[in-house]
Amino acid sequence: MSSENLQFQRAEKIPSGTPVRLIPVKGSAVFTGIFQKAFQDHHGSMYHISGSWLPADRYRLEVLSWPDAAAQLLGHQCTQSRLDTHDSVTALLPGPAADFYGFSSMSCAVIGTTSSLEVEAEAQVATSATGVPLPLRSLFRPRKISDSLHAYRSLLLPARSDPEEYRSQILARRPPVSVLDGAATVCRWLGAQMSPVTLAVVERTSPASYAAAEALFQARSRSTKDLPLPPQLARVPSGIETLSWQNPRIAP
């Protein structure tokens, strides 16, 4: 059975009212809306999405989950957006660029001051000394919870929010990494343990740096063992201290 037929069979079982995104097999037009049904007629296999009829063989279907919700789409027509890919990034991707830029995946949860994180995401980076610079956001593809229905790879959460407000939802999405950006964020979110790997970034000049360092050393004292740094972090720039350890797993 072809992948298109298998996808259509799965789509026939999707409950009506489910938020979905259609990513093109060819081209750049992406459609987001409320799934109504999958059916076949004289035109072939079709998807009925928020009042629009779209040929199933031209799209791959993604069922949207938290932080996207059906309530954000109810009463609206099918929304069209553009699939923007970056040629400079294509060589770095493990698969097709359309997969990376079209589908959402919570590869990372980043907690910090969201306005600062968005500014930092505009920093220009290059894959080599002669490479074409591109914004950092094109690599880690961030979005805030309020940026409804945007495809993403990294979810930005405000540091001042209550960790318990989001912990269960993030654990359900199983991000491989969570990043705590800033000393105050570390103090507030370190105990949440929302992913297998937590990267805590503490700047020495922060008023909360001593409190954050104390929280980290206490966590390290409860660790099962220290861990070696990954090879790509073996050469740490001067002035930066790195520590790595394994904590006992905390149940959700």
Secondary structure, 3 states (H helix, E strand, C coil): CCHHHHHHHHHCCCCCCEEEEEEECCCCEEEEEEEEEEEEECCEEEEEECCEEEEHHHEEEEECCCCCCHHHCCCCCCEEEECCCCHHHHCCCCCCHHHHHHCCCCCEEEEECHHHHHHHCCCEECCCCCCCCEECHHHHCEEECCCCCCCCCEEEEECCCCHHHHHHHHHHHCCCEEEEECHHHHHHHHHHCCCCEEEEECCCCCCCHHHHHHHHHHHHHCCCEECCCCHHHCCCCCCCCCCCEECCCCCC
